[in-house]
Amino acid sequence: MTQQAVCKRVLLKLSGEALMGDLRYGIDPERLRLIAVEISQVVMGGTEVAIVVGGGNIFRGVSGASQGIDRATADYMGMLATVMNSMALQDALRKLAVDSRVMSAISMQEICEPYIRGRAIRHLEKRRVVIFAAGTGNPFFSTDTAAALRALEIGAECILMAKKKYDGVYDADPETVPGATLIRQITHREALERGLRVMDSTALSLCMDNALPIMVFNMSVPENIRKVLRGEHVGTRVTVEGEEKEER
C-alpha cells in the first residue's frame, strides 16, 4: 500500500463460503492463501486488522436446525466450524510470517486463546492479526452479529464485509433478479427498512445505533481490501444518517 490507509483499525468479516473457492464445501488451500496474502499486505500498510470468519463452508447452524437438530446444538456446532476456519487462516498467515492470534468465545485453551477484550486490543496494538472465533459464544446469534459486537468492543473504525462473488449491496437479490442494481451508498436505516442483504438485522441495527460504517465489497477481486482502505469507492458504503447525503 503506497498510500496511507484511511482507517487505522478495521474488522474484516469473511464468510465461510469465501474460503471454499470453487469447491462445494470445505477449504480451498489456494483461495485461503490468496486471502492471507491480501491480509498480509494490509497489515504491512500499517492497518490493524481483526477478523471474524463464518463457518458455512463446514456447517451452518440454521441448516442443521432445519434438518431436525436442536437449534442451540446446531448453532454450537456452527461455532466449532468457525474455529476450524480460524485456525486454517492463522496457519496461512503464519506461512507468510504474519503474526496472528485466534481468540475463541468458547474456551478451548489447548488450541486458541480465550476472548478477552483488553488482550485483543493489546495484540492489535502490537500489529498482530486477531481472529475472533466461535461467534459470540451464544446460540441464536450469527457471525455477522459477532463481527458488529467485536468491532465495537475493539474500537474498529469500520467493518469490511467481504462477499464471495457479489460486488456489494443490490436493490434486489441478484440470484433471482438478473437486472438487480448495485447500490453505491446507503444508510443503515434505509438498508434495514428495505430489507437489503448487508448483514443480518440484529448486526445492522447494532452498527446503526453506534454509527459504525460498513464497506461491502467483492473479496474475489484482487486488491479490493487495499482499495477500500485507500479510500477508493469500491462496492457499497453503508453510512450513518447525514453522511450519505453529503457524499451525493
Buried (B, 14 or more C-beta within 10 A) or exposed (E): BEEEBBBBBBBBBBBBBBBBBEEEEBBBEEBBEBBBBBBBBBBEBEBBBBBBBBBBBBBBBEEBBEEEBEBEEBBBBBBBBBBBBBBBBBEBBEEBEBEBBBBBBBEBEEEBBBBEEEBBBEBBEEBBBBBBBBBBBBBEBBBBBBBBBBBBBBEBBBBBBBBBEBBBBBBBEBEEEEEBEBBBBBBBBBBBEEEBBBBBEBBBBBBBEEEBBBBBBBBBEEBBBBBBBBEBEBBBBBBBEEBBEEEE
